[in-house]
Amino acid sequence: MRITFFTVLFMLLLSCNSTNKAKLTEEVKASIENKFDQQASATETSYEILSLDLTETSTNNYVGILETIENGESFTYELDVVTDGDSFVWKIIE
């Protein structure tokens, strides 16, 4: 019975973390799209975000890989993301 309880608890904790990561990924992607929209309209650039993948490096800190197509060319960016659970800050590493 104990083993079952701890197994279920462990699985619940893992699923909560992946849900939070998925939600954070979508929120960061939306924020990046907003920023890119502003830049695209100012510079007449076309872009498409192909993917964003975040990996937790420590509590509340993530690194990410962002893949885009800008004016027909493929680009890959590395991101730093810091969150407190309610808000986040992202930065493209150059």
Backbone hydrogen bonds in HBPLUS format (Angstrom, degrees):
<---DONOR---> <-ACCEPTOR-->    atom                        ^
c    i                          cat <-CA-CA->   ^        H-A-AA   ^      H-
h    n   atom  resd res      DA  || num        DHA   H-A  angle D-A-AA Bond
n    s   type  num  typ     dist DA aas  dist angle  dist       angle   num
A0005-PHE N   A0001-MET O   3.00 MM   4  6.28 159.7  2.04 150.4 155.8     1
A0006-PHE N   A0002-ARG O   2.95 MM   4  6.23 169.9  1.96 159.3 160.7     2
A0007-THR N   A0003-ILE O   2.89 MM   4  5.99 151.7  1.97 146.7 155.3     3
A0008-VAL N   A0004-THR O   2.94 MM   4  6.13 163.8  1.97 152.9 156.5     4
A0009-LEU N   A0005-PHE O   2.89 MM   4  6.10 160.9  1.93 150.8 156.8     5
A0010-PHE N   A0006-PHE O   2.89 MM   4  5.95 160.9  1.93 143.6 148.8     6
A0011-MET N   A0007-THR O   2.98 MM   4  6.19 160.9  2.01 148.3 153.4     7
A0012-LEU N   A0008-VAL O   2.91 MM   4  6.08 152.4  1.99 147.5 155.4     8
A0013-LEU N   A0009-LEU O   2.97 MM   4  6.23 160.4  2.01 151.9 156.6     9
A0014-LEU N   A0010-PHE O   3.01 MM   4  6.26 158.1  2.06 149.0 155.0    10
A0015-SER N   A0011-MET O   2.95 MM   4  6.13 157.5  2.01 145.7 151.8    11
A0016-CYS N   A0012-LEU O   2.96 MM   4  6.18 151.5  2.05 148.3 156.0    12
A0017-ASN N   A0013-LEU O   3.15 MM   4  6.35 157.6  2.20 145.8 151.0    13
A0018-SER N   A0014-LEU O   3.09 MM   4  6.39 160.2  2.13 150.1 154.9    14
A0019-THR N   A0015-SER O   3.00 MM   4  6.12 151.8  2.09 143.3 151.0    15
A0020-ASN N   A0016-CYS O   2.96 MM   4  6.18 161.1  2.00 149.4 154.3    16
A0021-LYS N   A0017-ASN O   2.89 MM   4  6.10 155.4  1.95 147.1 154.4    17
A0022-ALA N   A0018-SER O   2.86 MM   4  6.00 156.2  1.92 143.1 149.6    18
A0023-LYS N   A0019-THR O   2.90 MM   4  6.11 159.7  1.95 149.9 155.5    19
A0024-LEU N   A0020-ASN O   2.85 MM   4  6.01 162.4  1.88 148.5 153.8    20
A0025-THR N   A0021-LYS O   2.85 MM   4  5.99 159.5  1.89 147.9 153.9    21
A0026-GLU N   A0022-ALA O   3.05 MM   4  6.30 159.4  2.09 147.2 151.7    22
A0027-GLU N   A0023-LYS O   2.95 MM   4  6.22 157.0  2.01 150.2 157.0    23
A0028-VAL N   A0024-LEU O   2.84 MM   4  6.03 162.7  1.87 157.7 162.0    24
A0029-LYS N   A0025-THR O   2.91 MM   4  6.03 161.4  1.94 147.5 153.3    25
A0030-ALA N   A0026-GLU O   2.97 MM   4  6.15 157.0  2.02 144.3 150.1    26
A0031-SER N   A0027-GLU O   3.02 MM   4  6.24 152.0  2.10 142.4 150.0    27
A0032-ILE N   A0028-VAL O   2.86 MM   4  6.14 157.2  1.92 154.1 160.4    28
A0033-GLU N   A0029-LYS O   2.87 MM   4  6.10 160.6  1.90 150.6 156.2    29
A0034-ASN N   A0030-ALA O   2.99 MM   4  6.19 153.0  2.06 142.6 149.6    30
A0035-LYS N   A0031-SER O   3.04 MM   4  6.33 160.4  2.08 147.7 152.4    31
A0036-PHE N   A0032-ILE O   2.79 MM   4  6.02 167.0  1.80 158.8 162.6    32
A0037-ASP N   A0033-GLU O   2.77 MM   4  5.90 152.0  1.85 146.5 154.5    33
A0038-GLN N   A0034-ASN O   3.14 MM   4  6.43 156.2  2.20 145.9 151.1    34
A0039-GLN N   A0035-LYS O   3.07 MM   4  6.41 162.3  2.10 150.6 155.3    35
A0040-ALA N   A0036-PHE O   2.71 MM   4  5.82 157.4  1.76 152.9 159.9    36
A0041-SER N   A0037-ASP O   3.03 MM   4  6.17 160.3  2.07 148.9 152.7    37
A0042-ALA N   A0038-GLN O   3.24 MM   4  6.38 148.2  2.34 140.1 148.6    38
A0043-THR N   A0039-GLN O   2.94 MM   4  6.06 144.6  2.07 147.1 156.4    39
A0044-GLU N   A0040-ALA O   2.71 MM   4  5.21 115.8  2.12 140.4 150.9    40
A0045-THR N   A0040-ALA O   3.07 MM   5  4.48 143.5  2.21 119.0 128.1    41
A0071-ASN N   A0046-SER O   2.82 MM  25  5.19 150.0  1.91 138.0 148.1    42
A0048-GLU N   A0069-ILE O   2.79 MM  21  5.16 131.2  2.02 142.2 155.1    43
A0069-ILE N   A0048-GLU O   2.85 MM  21  5.16 146.7  1.96 146.5 156.3    44
A0050-LEU N   A0067-GLU O   2.74 MM  17  5.35 149.8  1.83 142.7 151.4    45
A0051-SER N   A0067-GLU O   3.30 MM  16  5.24 157.5  2.36 133.7 136.3    46
A0067-GLU N   A0051-SER O   2.94 MM  16  5.24 166.0  1.96 147.3 151.0    47
A0053-ASP N   A0065-ILE O   3.05 MM  12  5.36 154.2  2.12 140.8 148.9    48
A0065-ILE N   A0053-ASP O   2.94 MM  12  5.36 148.4  2.04 143.6 153.1    49
A0055-THR N   A0063-VAL O   2.77 MM   8  5.42 157.0  1.82 163.0 171.0    50
A0063-VAL N   A0055-THR O   2.93 MM   8  5.42 156.9  1.98 150.8 155.3    51
A0057-THR N   A0061-ASN O   2.87 MM   4  5.70 156.1  1.93 137.4 145.4    52
A0058-SER N   A0061-ASN O   3.45 MM   3  5.21 166.0  2.47 132.2 132.0    53
A0061-ASN N   A0058-SER O   2.96 MM   3  5.21 170.6  1.97 131.8 132.1    54
A0083-THR N   A0060-ASN O   2.95 MM  23  5.09 160.9  1.98 146.3 151.3    55
A0062-TYR N   A0081-VAL O   2.80 MM  19  4.99 159.9  1.84 158.0 159.2    56
A0081-VAL N   A0062-TYR O   2.91 MM  19  4.99 163.3  1.94 146.2 144.2    57
A0064-GLY N   A0079-LEU O   2.97 MM  15  4.74 151.2  2.06 127.6 129.8    58
A0079-LEU N   A0064-GLY O   2.81 MM  15  4.74 158.5  1.86 134.1 137.7    59
A0066-LEU N   A0077-TYR O   2.87 MM  11  5.04 167.1  1.89 147.9 152.4    60
A0077-TYR N   A0066-LEU O   2.78 MM  11  5.04 162.7  1.81 150.9 157.1    61
A0068-THR N   A0075-PHE O   2.89 MM   7  5.22 166.0  1.91 150.4 154.8    62
A0075-PHE N   A0068-THR O   2.89 MM   7  5.22 160.1  1.93 144.8 145.5    63
A0070-GLU N   A0073-GLU O   2.78 MM   3  5.25 157.0  1.83 155.5 156.1    64
A0073-GLU N   A0070-GLU O   2.99 MM   3  5.25 168.5  2.00 116.3 119.5    65
A0093-ILE N   A0078-GLU O   2.76 MM  15  5.50 172.0  1.76 156.4 159.2    66
A0080-ASP N   A0091-LYS O   2.89 MM  11  5.32 153.5  1.96 151.1 160.0    67
A0091-LYS N   A0080-ASP O   2.93 MM  11  5.32 142.3  2.07 151.0 160.0    68
A0082-VAL N   A0089-VAL O   2.96 MM   7  5.41 159.9  2.00 154.8 161.4    69
A0089-VAL N   A0082-VAL O   2.87 MM   7  5.41 146.1  1.99 152.2 163.0    70
A0084-ASP N   A0087-SER O   3.15 MM   3  5.90 154.6  2.21 153.7 159.7    71
